[in-house]
Amino acid sequence: MPEAKKKTSPVRKAKTAAPAQAQSAVPAEPEAAQVTDAERWSYALGALANRIASLIDSERADDDVPDHRRGKAFPKHLLVRDAERGAPAPATGMIPWEYVPSSLIELAEVLPLEDIDLAILLIASAISMDPRFEHFFIVLNNDVDARGPMVSTALRLAGASPLDAEARNRLRADAPLAALGLIDVGPASRALLSQVITVPERVIAHLLGDSIPDASIIRSIVQEDSLIPSALLPELPELPGLPVILRARAGTAGRDQARRIAETESGGQPIIMDMRLLDGGNEAVLGHVRAAVREAALNGCFLVLDFRGADADAPINEVLGELTAIGVPAILLVDGRRSLGPWEKRALTLPIPTVAQRREWWKALSPESDDILAETATHLDPEDIALTAGGDESAAILRVAGQARRSRVQTVTPGVTLADVVLDERPRDQMIALRDRVRYRSTVLDEWGMRPGGARGRGVTALFAGPSGTGKSMSAEALAGELNVPLFVVDLASVVDKYIGETEKNLEEVFRTVENEDGVLLFDEADALFGKRSDVSDARDRYANIEVAYLLQRIEAFDGLAILTTNLRANLDDAFQRRLDMIVDFPEPEPAARQEIWSAALAQFDCLDDTDCANLATLDLTGGYIRAAVVTAAYMAAADETTLTRAHVLRGAREEWRKAGRLNFPDAQFAGWVPLD
């Protein structure tokens, strides 16, 4: 925070001096140790009113215009008199410095305010604290419509001449009083000296001891203190000048880093605002920022504006321009890909915490959680981790549960793990290896420095290939369940667009939607997007190839687990397959696997034994068809108002057999189960 100019003026003396008895209009002074700030204001306003009254009385003439006509009537003899008398001289000694309340002195200690600033603030505040001053200012302004002190009146009462350029400059829009929102001067359509100075009600409330923030921003202020000690945060490089711009991806403890900077620079806690919680357009946001600047100024602290997750058109550059012009000690938190225009070079990217640091975060904030979460939950900030303390739900799932619905992406809370999926040995081993790639990528990539190079991100990409119903989509959900993170399923119908360039825009929206979350991104039936590039024979071929090329580059830069499924692996572009971390082939299940699938699907019903499941396993159906057969059978049983029986299961299997395009159901194998029609 910029230092206030050292004063050797009456304000410095008034800091420790008790109010002294001045004139008869000032209330009697109690014992110094018992003086409250409210009493100090009473003394100060009483003394100021007494001195202004004396000034008015000495200058009033018998033939003056009545107060209710001031500024409305201009008798010739009064115009001549005022012209001959000249401009009123500065009224020296009008400010009762010996009575200055401590709230004003505290502002002078933390803000770059001069004595004349405090005098103007005291004069302009008077009308909001004592209605007598409205009448005083009407007389001094010579204008019945000016219900507060005009600039000329305030300067005169502060002991300065309206022709003093330095004094006038203290009322400029970029001078501390106006820039920090402590006063308003207007209307701008009038000359400066005839503009009226007002003090916002929030400033009046603060001067009287009210600590409740401005109502327009109070709901966006983050209340919690720092959750982890500074020793557990990654070290920061040298900071640029104010305002500080931090690119803080999820998981870098952006708010805690901002608190550390504020505490180091000012020794106090900052005001942190979550800009996502503010309503209105850009002008409204700028108004809220000005209110926040005033709040930080009144409290003598740093201001932290968290723009992460704010609308894409949020006026960040305009905010930075205003904060720089004012010189406010502020910190902005922005997303990693947010465009900052001329401020780009000043932005500092926060370092990613090490696995050891994240382990300490989890140990401190959610000690009962699974230790492996420190490895896999790389996009969780301390405040997200704290959500899981004492609960069983995953912080990664809780983080997205309260967010708005994502366009083009469906968020699924996984209901299965790898233990629930029946797979052959080879694909099961690959699934475990894929899980471990996600779990230990921080150790391999960050701690061991095994960076892939180029534009490759820290993400993992896999292809699940195999016939329909072999468990590809279920395995993707199981991986999400194994990692205890949400599953994000891409809605391909909303992504693919016939208009040139729109598909790429939609894909970028998909990636940006999930890139700051810990989750599994699933492109089901991906060959619709990742098809082979062809020879260019027309414009359509050319732009189709551009789409595939863009997708190849973007998925490489993705910082998460992306899974693509396809029934026709041969349809995928060869260059894309080369960029995959793993390709998992899902073959059609063998009879032993089919029996296990039937047993698992019917586990909650006591209607079939192992022999029955072995008999059903002779049917050449994939896992998807088997599950569908059991669901169909359950609906039939519900319609019959009975529990599931062998007859229902057989009817369900028969329906799925026909759905698969097979004509001759082996009825003889199930003789005695139920008469078949």
Beta strands, then each sheet from edge to edge (+ up, - down):
strand 1: 184-186
strand 2: 196-198
strand 3: 244-247
strand 4: 271-274
strand 5: 303-306
strand 6: 330-334
strand 7: 347-349
strand 8: 409-412
strand 9: 460-465
strand 10: 487-490
strand 11: 520-523
strand 12: 561-566
strand 13: 582-585
sheet 1: 1+ 2-
sheet 2: 4+ 5+ 6+ 3+ 7+
sheet 3: 8+ 10- 11- 12- 9- 13-
end
